[in-house]
Amino acid sequence: MSSGSSITTAGQASSTLPRVLCVGEVMVELSPSDSVLQPQPNAEPRYQLAYAGDTFNTAIHLARLGIPTGYLTELGTDRFSEGILALGRSEGLVMTGCVTTEGSMPGLYLIENDAAGERQFHYWRGQSAARNLFSGDEKCRHACALLSQWDAVYLSGITLAVMAQGNEPGFWRFIDVLRQQRKTLIFDPNFRPRLWPDEDLARAIYRRLLSQCDVLLPTLDDEAQLWGFDDPEALVSFYRAFGVAEVAMKCPGAHAMAWAGGEPVAAHSDYRGQVVDTTGAGDAFNGGYLAARLAGQSLIDALAAAHRVAATVVAVHGAIPAIETEAVTGARY
């Protein structure tokens, strides 16, 4: 079972803010430029290049909000991998633990949006370097050695799908060491069916990790696919059986609820601007919520912060907004 620790207990012995290590995959992102959104007759489509990934996006939001944050992944030695490392460093992330492997490269995805801002993704990630982060004893020892520097670890269902399948011994050794060192384990289930050969395997791996988790950041629609629950309170009860201490759930209609042992609290987003692109909105929500809770704020204040940060993302194209988003859109950190 998990330790049952609330997120606010991470780094409790220190007066400094808890330090968070985010683990996952960073990909090359191609998102529509203005010429794609408003195409000219006979014009070739144009896309802008960026770098993103669910846990990487959240890591950047955490760092922008003042939380000491590191990132762990595997990359190549190509210019795109170098661009990912440079972006992370420019955002204040500690990237020194990342593994780089000659001949490997990050994966790629392309975004298309409909008129309502909803997105469709096209992926090329089968040979992504991140798939090998926990392969072999040396890499596993490297990952485990990093844990002493951090108070909490954040990962997602995509981390599970990409890094646990095929590398189970190394991944689970990492989780075992994390628990032995009494680090807080934070997990966004972020279930993506296309990343799993079948749902039974996904459920088995998820159950194993859930029994080790302290804090969950699920999305109700994803959980309905994986577990069949469409009622938030029933889902919280399901998670409580695993020993999870805190849940912050993203629900349809820009609604969210949080629970940490007492009565659940709920909040809607007050953003009324245009929804341009929902890519990365859940990751931004997670970053806002976690930063607030790690700073000791209440559940309701953390939900408000989460909605605020998510608004900076849905107002623009791409998963990671520029710092100047507030001046352009009215959305703000």
C-alpha positions in Angstrom: 0.0 0.0 0.0 1.0 3.6 -0.4 2.2 5.6 2.5 -1.1 7.6 2.5 0.8 10.9 2.7 -0.9 14.1 1.7 0.9 16.1 -1.0 1.6 18.9 1.6 3.8 16.5 3.6 6.4 16.3 0.9 9.7 17.9 2.1 7.9 18.7 5.4 11.2 18.7 7.4 12.5 21.6 5.4 11.4 25.2 5.3 12.0 25.2 1.5 9.5 24.2 -1.1 9.4 20.5 -1.9 11.5 19.4 -4.9 9.7 17.5 -7.7 11.3 15.1 -10.2 9.0 14.6 -13.3 9.5 11.5 -15.4 8.4 10.8 -18.9 8.7 11.4 -22.6 9.4 14.6 -24.5 8.4 14.7 -28.2 8.9 17.0 -31.1 5.5 18.8 -31.6 4.2 20.1 -34.9 1.2 22.4 -34.4 -0.8 24.5 -36.8 0.5 28.0 -37.7 -1.8 30.8 -38.8 -1.6 29.7 -42.4 -3.0 26.3 -41.4 -5.8 27.8 -39.4 -6.8 30.3 -42.1 -5.4 28.7 -45.3 -4.9 30.7 -48.5 -6.1 29.1 -51.7 -3.6 26.6 -53.0 -1.2 27.3 -50.1 0.9 24.5 -48.7 0.1 23.9 -45.0 2.6 25.3 -42.5 3.4 23.9 -39.0 5.4 25.3 -36.2 7.9 23.2 -34.3 8.0 22.9 -30.5 8.8 20.3 -27.9 6.2 18.9 -25.5 5.1 15.8 -23.5 2.5 15.5 -20.7 4.9 15.3 -17.8 7.3 17.7 -19.4 4.5 20.3 -19.8 3.6 19.9 -16.2 7.2 20.2 -15.2 7.5 23.6 -17.0 4.4 24.9 -15.3 5.7 23.8 -11.9 9.0 25.6 -12.5 7.3 28.7 -13.7 5.3 28.7 -10.5 8.4 28.5 -8.4 8.6 24.8 -7.5 12.1 23.4 -7.7 11.7 20.9 -10.6 13.8 18.3 -12.4 13.1 16.2 -15.5 14.2 12.6 -16.2 13.9 11.1 -19.7 16.1 9.5 -22.4 17.1 11.4 -25.5 19.5 11.1 -28.4 22.4 13.3 -29.5 20.5 14.9 -32.4 19.6 18.6 -32.7 16.0 18.0 -31.6 17.2 16.3 -28.4 19.6 19.2 -27.8 16.6 21.5 -28.4 14.6 19.7 -25.7 17.5 19.9 -23.2 17.9 23.6 -24.0 14.2 24.3 -23.6 14.1 22.6 -20.2 17.1 24.5 -18.9 15.7 27.8 -20.2 12.5 27.1 -18.2 14.5 26.5 -15.0 14.3 22.7 -15.0 17.2 20.5 -13.8 17.9 18.4 -16.8 21.3 17.0 -15.7 19.8 13.6 -15.0 18.6 13.0 -18.5 20.2 10.0 -20.3 21.5 10.6 -23.9 22.2 7.8 -26.3 24.0 8.1 -29.6 21.8 7.1 -32.5 18.5 7.6 -30.7 15.9 10.3 -31.3 12.8 11.6 -29.6 9.3 10.8 -31.0 7.2 13.2 -33.1 3.5 14.2 -33.0 1.4 16.5 -35.2 -1.7 18.3 -34.0 -4.8 19.2 -36.0 -7.6 21.2 -34.4 -11.3 21.6 -35.2 -13.3 24.8 -35.0 -14.0 24.3 -31.3 -10.3 23.9 -30.5 -10.5 20.1 -29.9 -7.5 18.3 -31.2 -6.5 15.2 -33.1 -3.0 13.8 -32.7 -0.9 11.9 -35.2 2.1 10.1 -33.7 5.5 8.8 -34.8 6.9 7.5 -31.5 7.7 3.7 -32.0 11.5 4.3 -31.8 11.4 7.1 -29.2 14.6 7.1 -27.1 12.4 7.5 -23.9 11.2 3.9 -24.3 14.6 2.7 -23.1 15.0 4.8 -20.0 14.7 1.9 -17.6 16.3 -0.8 -19.8 19.4 -2.4 -18.3 21.0 -2.3 -14.9 23.1 0.7 -15.5 20.2 3.0 -16.5 18.1 1.7 -13.6 20.9 2.4 -11.1 21.3 5.9 -12.6 17.5 6.7 -12.2 17.4 5.3 -8.7 20.5 7.3 -7.6 18.7 10.5 -8.6 15.9 10.0 -6.1 17.9 11.2 -3.1 17.9 14.7 -4.6 14.1 15.0 -4.7 11.1 15.0 -2.4 8.4 13.9 -4.8 8.2 12.1 -8.2 5.5 12.9 -10.8 4.7 10.5 -13.6 1.7 9.7 -15.8 -0.1 6.9 -17.6 2.0 7.8 -20.7 5.1 7.3 -18.7 3.8 3.8 -17.8 2.8 2.9 -21.3 6.1 4.1 -22.8 8.6 3.1 -20.1 7.1 0.2 -18.1 6.1 -2.0 -21.1 9.1 -4.1 -22.0 11.2 -2.6 -19.2 9.2 -3.8 -16.2 12.1 -4.9 -13.9 13.9 -1.6 -14.2 10.8 0.5 -13.8 9.5 -1.4 -10.8 12.9 -1.3 -9.2 12.7 2.5 -9.5 9.3 2.6 -7.8 10.5 0.2 -5.1 13.5 2.5 -4.3 11.2 5.6 -4.4 8.9 4.0 -1.7 11.8 2.8 0.4 13.1 6.4 0.5 9.6 7.6 1.4 9.2 10.0 -1.5 5.8 11.2 -2.4 4.5 9.6 -5.6 2.2 11.7 -7.7 0.4 10.1 -10.7 -1.8 11.4 -13.5 -3.4 8.2 -15.0 -3.8 9.9 -18.4 -5.0 6.6 -20.0 -4.4 6.4 -23.8 -5.8 3.1 -25.3 -3.6 3.3 -28.4 -0.5 2.9 -26.3 -1.6 -0.4 -24.9 -1.9 -3.8 -26.7 -5.0 -4.5 -24.6 -6.9 -3.0 -21.7 -6.4 -6.0 -19.4 -2.6 -5.4 -19.4 -3.1 -1.7 -18.8 -5.4 -2.3 -15.8 -2.9 -4.8 -14.3 0.0 -2.3 -14.5 -2.2 0.6 -13.3 -3.4 -1.4 -10.3 0.2 -2.2 -9.4 1.2 1.4 -9.5 -2.0 2.7 -7.8 -1.1 0.7 -4.7 2.1 2.8 -4.4 0.6 6.3 -5.1 0.0 9.1 -2.7 -1.6 11.7 -5.0 -3.7 11.2 -8.1 -4.7 13.7 -10.8 -7.1 11.8 -13.0 -9.5 12.9 -15.8 -13.0 11.5 -15.4 -13.4 10.7 -19.1 -10.2 8.7 -19.2 -11.1 6.8 -16.0 -14.5 5.9 -17.5 -12.7 4.2 -20.4 -10.3 2.3 -18.2 -12.4 1.4 -15.1 -16.0 2.0 -16.2 -16.7 4.7 -13.6 -18.5 7.8 -14.6 -19.3 9.1 -11.1 -16.5 11.2 -9.5 -17.3 10.1 -5.9 -17.4 6.4 -6.9 -14.0 6.8 -8.5 -12.6 8.5 -5.4 -13.8 5.5 -3.3 -12.2 3.2 -5.8 -8.9 5.0 -5.3 -9.2 5.2 -1.6 -9.2 1.4 -1.5 -5.6 1.5 -2.9 -4.5 3.9 0.0 -4.4 7.0 -2.1 -4.4 10.1 0.2 -5.4 12.9 -2.3 -7.3 13.1 -5.5 -7.8 16.1 -7.8 -10.0 15.2 -10.7 -10.6 17.0 -14.0 -14.3 16.6 -15.1 -16.2 17.6 -18.2 -17.4 21.2 -18.6 -14.3 22.9 -17.1 -15.3 21.4 -13.7 -12.9 19.8 -11.2 -13.1 18.3 -7.7 -10.5 17.5 -5.0 -10.5 15.2 -2.0 -7.9 14.8 0.7 -9.6 12.8 3.5 -12.5 15.1 4.3 -15.5 16.3 2.2 -14.7 16.8 -1.4 -14.5 20.3 -2.8 -15.4 21.4 -6.3 -14.8 24.4 -8.6 -15.5 25.5 -12.2 -13.2 27.5 -14.4 -14.1 31.2 -14.7 -12.3 31.5 -18.0 -14.7 33.0 -20.6 -12.3 33.6 -23.5 -12.0 31.7 -26.7 -10.9 28.1 -26.5 -8.3 27.9 -29.3 -6.5 24.6 -28.5 -7.0 22.2 -25.6 -3.6 20.5 -26.1 -1.8 20.4 -22.8 -4.7 21.9 -20.8 -4.8 18.9 -18.3 -1.0 19.1 -17.9 -1.3 22.8 -17.1 -4.1 22.1 -14.6 -1.9 19.6 -12.9 1.0 22.0 -12.7 -1.2 24.8 -11.2 -2.8 22.4 -8.6 0.5 20.8 -7.6 2.3 24.1 -7.2 -0.4 25.4 -5.0 -0.6 22.3 -2.8 3.2 22.0 -2.5 3.2 25.6 -1.3 0.6 24.7 1.4 -2.5 26.1 -0.1 -6.0 24.7 0.5 -7.8 22.3 -1.9 -10.2 25.0 -3.1 -7.4 27.5 -3.7 -5.4 24.8 -5.5 -8.3 24.1 -7.8 -8.6 27.8 -8.6 -4.9 28.0 -9.4 -5.2 24.9 -11.6 -8.1 26.4 -13.6 -6.1 29.7 -14.0 -3.0 27.9 -15.4 -5.1 25.8 -17.7 -6.7 28.9 -19.1 -3.2 30.1 -20.3 -3.0 27.0 -22.4 -6.5 26.8 -24.0 -6.2 30.4 -25.1 -3.3 29.7 -27.5 -2.0 27.1 -29.9 0.4 24.4 -28.7 1.0 22.6 -25.3 3.2 25.2 -23.7 2.2 28.9 -23.8 4.7 31.7 -24.0 5.2 33.6 -20.7 3.5 36.6 -22.4 0.2 34.8 -22.8 -1.5 37.0 -20.1 -0.8 40.2 -22.1 -2.2 38.7 -25.3 -5.2 36.7 -24.1 -6.2 37.9 -20.6 -5.5 34.4 -19.3 -2.9 34.4 -16.5 -0.8 32.4 -14.1 
